[in-house]
Amino acid sequence: MKVIIFSVLNYIVGSIPWALVIGKVFYNTDVREHGSGNLGATNAGRVLGKKVAYIVTVLDALKGFIMFMILSKFDYKIACFTIIFVTIGHCYPLFANFKGGKAVATSFGIILAISLSSFKSFLVVFLVPVLIWFLISNITEYISLASLVATFLSVILSTFVCRRYVTVSLLMIWLLIVYKHKENINRLLKGTENKKNY
């Protein structure tokens, strides 16, 4: 029963489309009609500017962070295995015709929450990958590449400081991110991927 309850709650919260809400409420703009059409921070930034990109990033990250922090108090292991439904909700939101973003910010929120179990895991599983994300995104200007590498690094590094089921959970999330970035990966291989322009 906990698995079902946790999964449903995670999916509902993950389905909150902050890029759509902010775009429509404050800019009278549906970001789905511009750029890549995704309901994520990257597309929101391209359409509405850097400030909106930062705001959406924080709000999307909070979805994963808050849900894990709350549910882990009830059952840590089940919270780990069901937290992926926050990212599924973000990618296929109930409140936006099941067309959402690519779950990178939401995943980093989850990674942050999981890493807070100790200072060592915070440094290794969260801080190092975030620094790598900034490094790659600023050097190459490919946000997709930075996101894929940084989140995979979290998975790898978690094997050294986290329980095995935590690593399995992060791996499941990373595989969803890879799936959602399949078009980006094809463009990266062809050298036609879009660079950040905000």
C-alpha positions in Angstrom: 0.0 0.0 0.0 2.9 2.4 0.8 4.3 1.8 -2.7 1.0 2.8 -4.3 0.5 5.8 -2.1 4.0 7.1 -2.5 4.0 6.5 -6.2 0.7 8.4 -6.7 1.7 11.3 -4.6 5.1 11.6 -6.3 3.4 11.5 -9.7 0.9 14.2 -8.9 3.5 16.6 -7.5 5.8 15.8 -10.4 3.0 16.7 -12.8 3.0 20.4 -11.7 4.2 22.1 -14.9 6.0 25.2 -13.5 7.3 26.3 -16.9 3.7 26.4 -18.2 2.3 28.1 -15.0 4.9 30.8 -14.9 4.8 31.4 -18.7 1.0 31.8 -18.8 0.5 33.7 -15.5 3.4 36.2 -15.7 4.2 36.3 -19.5 0.9 35.3 -21.1 3.0 32.8 -23.1 2.6 29.1 -23.6 6.2 27.9 -23.7 5.0 24.7 -25.5 4.3 26.8 -28.5 7.9 28.0 -28.8 11.4 26.6 -29.0 11.6 22.9 -28.4 8.1 22.8 -26.9 9.3 21.2 -23.7 8.1 22.2 -20.3 11.5 22.4 -18.8 13.9 25.1 -17.5 16.0 25.1 -20.7 13.2 25.8 -23.1 11.6 28.2 -20.6 14.9 30.1 -20.6 15.2 30.2 -24.3 11.6 31.5 -24.6 11.3 33.8 -21.6 14.9 34.5 -20.5 17.6 33.5 -18.0 15.6 34.7 -15.0 12.7 32.4 -15.8 15.2 29.5 -16.5 16.6 29.9 -12.9 13.2 30.1 -11.3 11.8 27.1 -13.2 15.0 25.1 -12.3 14.5 25.8 -8.6 10.8 25.0 -8.6 11.2 21.8 -10.6 14.1 20.7 -8.4 11.9 21.4 -5.3 9.4 18.9 -6.5 11.9 16.0 -6.2 13.6 17.4 -3.1 10.5 18.0 -1.0 8.8 14.8 -1.9 11.8 12.7 -1.0 12.4 14.6 2.2 8.8 14.0 3.3 8.3 10.4 2.2 11.7 9.2 3.4 10.6 10.1 6.9 7.9 7.4 6.6 9.9 4.7 4.8 13.3 5.5 3.4 13.7 2.4 1.1 10.3 2.7 -0.4 10.8 6.5 -0.9 14.0 5.7 -2.9 12.3 3.2 -5.2 9.1 5.3 -5.8 10.8 8.8 -6.1 11.2 8.1 -9.9 7.5 8.8 -10.2 8.2 12.5 -9.6 10.4 12.5 -12.7 7.8 10.5 -14.6 5.2 13.1 -13.6 7.5 15.8 -14.8 8.1 14.1 -18.1 4.4 13.1 -18.6 2.4 15.6 -16.5 -1.2 14.8 -15.7 -1.9 18.6 -15.8 -0.4 19.3 -19.2 -1.6 16.6 -21.6 1.2 14.3 -20.6 3.8 16.4 -22.4 6.4 17.8 -20.1 10.1 18.3 -19.7 13.1 16.0 -19.4 13.4 15.8 -15.7 17.0 17.0 -15.2 16.3 19.7 -12.6 13.8 17.5 -10.8 16.4 14.7 -10.7 19.0 17.0 -9.2 16.5 17.9 -6.5 16.1 14.2 -5.8 19.9 13.7 -5.8 20.3 16.6 -3.4 17.8 15.2 -1.0 19.3 11.7 -1.1 22.8 13.1 -0.7 22.0 14.8 2.5 22.2 11.6 4.4 25.9 12.5 5.1 28.3 15.3 4.4 30.5 12.8 2.4 27.6 11.8 0.1 26.6 15.4 -0.4 30.1 16.2 -1.6 30.4 13.1 -3.8 26.9 12.4 -5.1 25.6 16.0 -5.5 28.3 18.7 -5.4 30.8 17.1 -7.7 28.3 16.3 -10.4 26.8 19.8 -10.2 30.3 21.3 -10.6 30.8 19.0 -13.6 27.5 20.2 -15.0 28.5 23.8 -14.8 31.9 23.1 -16.3 30.6 21.1 -19.3 27.7 23.5 -20.0 29.9 26.5 -19.9 32.7 25.0 -22.0 30.6 23.3 -24.6 27.3 25.2 -24.2 25.5 21.9 -24.6 23.1 21.7 -21.7 21.9 18.2 -22.8 25.5 16.9 -22.7 26.2 18.4 -19.3 22.9 17.0 -17.9 23.5 13.4 -19.2 27.1 13.3 -18.0 26.5 14.9 -14.6 23.5 12.7 -13.7 25.4 9.6 -14.8 28.3 10.7 -12.6 25.9 10.8 -9.6 24.9 7.2 -10.3 28.5 6.1 -10.5 29.7 8.0 -7.4 26.7 6.8 -5.4 28.1 3.3 -5.5 30.9 4.3 -3.2 28.9 6.1 -0.5 25.3 5.0 -0.7 23.3 1.8 -0.2 22.9 -0.3 -3.3 19.2 0.4 -3.6 19.9 4.1 -3.7 22.2 3.5 -6.7 19.5 1.4 -8.4 17.0 4.2 -7.9 19.4 6.8 -9.3 20.1 4.5 -12.3 16.4 4.2 -13.0 16.1 7.9 -13.0 19.1 8.4 -15.3 17.8 5.8 -17.8 14.6 7.9 -18.0 16.7 11.0 -18.6 18.6 9.2 -21.4 15.3 8.2 -23.0 13.9 11.7 -22.9 17.2 13.0 -24.4 17.3 10.5 -27.2 16.8 13.2 -29.9 19.5 15.4 -28.2 21.9 12.4 -28.2 21.3 12.0 -32.0 22.0 15.7 -32.6 25.1 15.6 -30.4 26.4 12.7 -32.5 25.7 14.6 -35.7 27.1 17.8 -34.4 23.7 19.6 -34.8 22.7 20.0 -31.1 21.3 23.4 -30.0 23.5 25.4 -27.7 22.2 27.5 -24.9 21.2 31.0 -26.0 20.0 32.7 -22.9 
